[in-house]
Amino acid sequence: MNRYYHDQFLLDVRILFILNTIFLFISLQNIYGLYLLPLISLFGSVLLSFHAYYLIFSRQYSQHIELKINNELGEDVLIAHELENDYFFPINDKKIVVAVLGRGFTWFSFVTLFITSYGLGTFIYSIYQIYTNSINFTYLVLIITVFIVTLIIGVWWFVNGTGEKRLNKIFEKYEK
């Protein structure tokens, strides 16, 4: 199941990169091309975060199952969760979506921050250009409002670990 999500994630990253780049280029010739850049960036951030949302769920669930089986057997037979925690990102550490900073920083964290920086950079560039060129103040306020709401919900869910806390409540319910 994760394989299909990863395939879709990588396809979505490519499509969003191409769209962002095309409209960035168009905006150099036609200022109205800027209108789509913040929308693509915001939609892309939500869509890619949704992929991360599922990845976190599936990793938490598979780790719970592996630990439960290992506990029943009295030995560590299943170790995929340990490999994933060390190689990709530590699932229980505080994260920015799936990027762990500090000791748990990995290539996975770097790629996550790199993709995020590209989207955020094009978002900021387009907002700045819309503002400095006085294209449409109402549109600017709408986009910034949607950005702030999206950011607040993202911090609440991912950085504060709200979703993982919910999973842990259910896991604890079924512990011996």
C-alpha positions as CSV (number, residue, x, y, z in Angstrom):
1,M,0.0,0.0,0.0
2,N,2.8,2.5,0.8
3,R,4.3,1.8,-2.6
4,Y,1.3,3.1,-4.3
5,Y,1.2,6.2,-2.1
6,H,4.9,6.8,-2.8
7,D,4.3,6.4,-6.6
8,Q,1.5,8.9,-6.4
9,F,3.5,11.3,-4.2
10,L,6.5,11.3,-6.7
11,L,4.1,11.9,-9.6
12,D,2.4,14.7,-7.8
13,V,5.8,16.3,-6.9
14,R,6.8,16.2,-10.6
15,I,3.5,17.7,-11.7
16,L,3.6,20.4,-9.1
17,F,7.2,21.3,-9.9
18,I,6.5,21.5,-13.6
19,L,3.3,23.6,-13.1
20,N,5.1,26.0,-10.7
21,T,8.1,26.3,-13.0
22,I,5.9,27.0,-16.1
23,F,3.8,29.6,-14.3
24,L,6.9,31.2,-12.8
25,F,8.3,31.5,-16.3
26,I,5.0,32.8,-17.7
27,S,4.8,35.4,-14.9
28,L,8.1,36.9,-16.1
29,Q,6.4,37.8,-19.4
30,N,2.8,38.2,-18.2
31,I,2.3,39.5,-14.7
32,Y,-1.1,37.8,-14.5
33,G,0.6,34.4,-14.5
34,L,1.3,35.2,-10.9
35,Y,-2.3,34.5,-10.0
36,L,-1.8,30.7,-10.3
37,L,1.5,30.4,-8.5
38,P,0.2,30.8,-4.9
39,L,-2.8,28.5,-5.7
40,I,-0.5,25.8,-7.1
41,S,1.9,26.2,-4.1
42,L,-0.9,26.0,-1.5
43,F,-2.7,23.1,-3.2
44,G,0.6,21.3,-3.6
45,S,1.5,21.7,0.1
46,V,-1.9,20.3,1.2
47,L,-1.8,17.5,-1.3
48,L,1.8,16.4,-0.5
49,S,1.0,16.7,3.3
50,F,-1.9,14.4,2.7
51,H,0.6,11.8,1.4
52,A,2.7,12.4,4.5
53,Y,-0.4,12.0,6.6
54,Y,-1.0,8.5,5.2
55,L,2.7,7.6,5.5
56,I,2.7,8.5,9.2
57,F,-0.4,6.5,9.8
58,S,0.8,3.4,8.0
59,R,4.2,3.6,9.7
60,Q,2.7,4.0,13.1
61,Y,0.3,1.1,12.5
62,S,2.9,-1.2,11.1
63,Q,5.3,-0.4,14.0
64,H,2.5,-1.1,16.5
65,I,1.8,-4.5,14.8
66,E,5.5,-5.4,14.7
67,L,6.1,-4.5,18.3
68,K,3.0,-6.5,19.3
69,I,4.2,-9.6,17.4
70,N,7.7,-9.3,18.8
71,N,6.3,-9.0,22.3
72,E,4.2,-12.1,21.8
73,L,7.2,-14.1,20.4
74,G,9.5,-12.8,23.1
75,E,12.2,-11.8,20.6
76,D,12.7,-9.1,17.9
77,V,11.8,-11.0,14.7
78,L,10.3,-8.1,12.9
79,I,12.6,-5.1,12.6
80,A,11.3,-3.1,9.6
81,H,10.1,-0.4,12.0
82,E,13.6,0.0,13.4
83,L,15.1,0.3,9.9
84,E,12.5,2.8,8.9
85,N,13.0,4.9,12.1
86,D,16.7,5.0,11.5
87,Y,16.8,5.3,7.7
88,F,13.8,7.5,6.9
89,F,12.8,9.4,10.0
90,P,12.1,8.5,13.6
91,I,8.3,8.2,13.6
92,N,7.9,9.3,17.2
93,D,10.1,12.4,17.1
94,K,8.7,15.9,16.7
95,K,8.6,16.6,13.0
96,I,7.7,19.3,10.4
97,V,5.4,17.0,8.5
98,V,8.0,14.2,7.9
99,A,11.2,16.2,8.4
100,V,12.9,15.6,11.7
101,L,15.5,18.3,12.7
102,G,18.4,17.7,15.0
103,R,19.7,14.2,15.8
104,G,17.0,12.4,13.7
105,F,17.8,14.5,10.5
106,T,18.1,12.2,7.4
107,W,18.1,12.5,3.7
108,F,14.3,12.0,3.8
109,S,14.1,15.2,6.0
110,F,16.3,17.1,3.6
111,V,14.2,16.2,0.6
112,T,11.0,17.1,2.5
113,L,12.5,20.5,3.4
114,F,13.8,21.0,-0.1
115,I,10.5,20.4,-1.8
116,T,8.7,22.5,0.9
117,S,11.2,25.4,0.3
118,Y,10.7,25.4,-3.4
119,G,6.9,25.6,-3.0
120,L,7.2,28.2,-0.2
121,G,9.7,30.2,-2.3
122,T,7.4,30.4,-5.3
123,F,4.5,31.2,-3.0
124,I,6.4,34.1,-1.4
125,Y,7.7,35.4,-4.7
126,S,4.3,35.4,-6.3
127,I,2.7,37.1,-3.2
128,Y,5.4,39.7,-3.2
129,Q,5.0,40.4,-6.9
130,I,1.2,40.6,-6.6
131,Y,1.6,43.1,-3.7
132,T,4.3,45.3,-5.3
133,N,2.5,45.4,-8.6
134,S,-0.8,46.2,-6.9
135,I,-2.5,43.6,-9.1
136,N,-5.5,42.7,-6.9
137,F,-5.6,43.4,-3.2
138,T,-8.7,41.3,-2.6
139,Y,-7.1,38.3,-4.2
140,L,-3.9,38.9,-2.1
141,V,-5.9,39.0,1.2
142,L,-7.8,35.8,0.2
143,I,-4.6,33.9,-0.6
144,I,-2.9,35.0,2.6
145,T,-5.9,34.1,4.6
146,V,-6.0,30.6,3.1
147,F,-2.2,30.3,3.7
148,I,-2.6,31.2,7.4
149,V,-5.5,28.8,7.9
150,T,-3.5,26.0,6.2
151,L,-0.4,26.8,8.2
152,I,-2.3,26.8,11.5
153,I,-4.0,23.5,10.8
154,G,-0.7,22.0,9.6
155,V,1.1,23.0,12.8
156,W,-1.8,21.7,14.9
157,W,-1.9,18.3,13.1
158,F,1.8,17.6,12.3
159,V,4.1,19.6,14.5
160,N,1.9,19.2,17.6
161,G,1.4,15.5,16.8
162,T,-2.3,15.7,17.1
163,G,-2.9,12.8,14.7
164,E,-0.2,10.6,16.3
165,K,-1.6,11.3,19.8
166,R,-5.0,10.0,18.5
167,L,-3.4,6.8,17.1
168,N,-1.5,6.3,20.4
169,K,-4.8,6.5,22.4
170,I,-6.2,3.6,20.3
171,F,-2.9,1.6,20.5
172,E,-3.0,1.9,24.3
173,K,-6.6,0.7,24.3
174,Y,-5.5,-2.6,22.8
175,E,-2.4,-3.2,24.9
176,K,-2.4,-6.0,27.4
